Amino acid sequence: MKPDITVLSILVGYMEQQLKIIKELSEKIFFSSKELSSEKDTYYVALLLHNLYNAFEDLFREVARTFENHVEDPSRYHREFLKKMAIEVPSIRPPLLSSRSLDVLDRLRRFRHFVRHAYNYEIDAEELLHIVKILEGSFSSILKDIRDFQTWLETVVRGISSHPSESEEATEDRNNH
């Protein structure tokens, strides 16, 4: 079953909101990572990276929920979920991510997992900066992938609104007589 115009329009608005959050977090990351003079600074940037991935994943979850993409293996939920964003679902939706964006976000996902579960380990500032550098070099292409998907979605919404379904036309005809 394909989503209706209301569900798709809500997704467009949600994506716009999430993109603002993603941009704000990325600006903080890129600015704050310029000088990691203490362990506190390192942990702050690590937490921002953690939150950034969560913001991406929340966006992807809404896309999946809208288009009924389900993850079968709960033990590999986050990885499988991310991979689904890079596949086309024929006659339903295009891929949301390119393979390059998938690779970068998967790296960020693994780092988020480490931050979330490594209570006794110190975060390596060099590894953190390496991830920030990879993210910074790919960030505009990740945003482009998401914007391209959003543009496709807006085109679908416009198409539906300019061509009401037969059932909507029948309802209008009944209401006019």
Buried (B, 14 or more C-beta within 10 A) or exposed (E): EEBEBEEBBEBBEBBEEBBEBBBEBBEBBBEBBEEBEEEEBBBBBBBBBBBBBBBBBBBBBBBBEBBEBEBEEEEEEBBBBBBBBBBEEEEEBEBBBBEEBBBBBBBBBBBBBBBEEEEEEEBEBEEBBEBBEBBEEBBEBBBEBBEBBBEEBBEBBEEBEEEEEEEEEEEEEEEEE
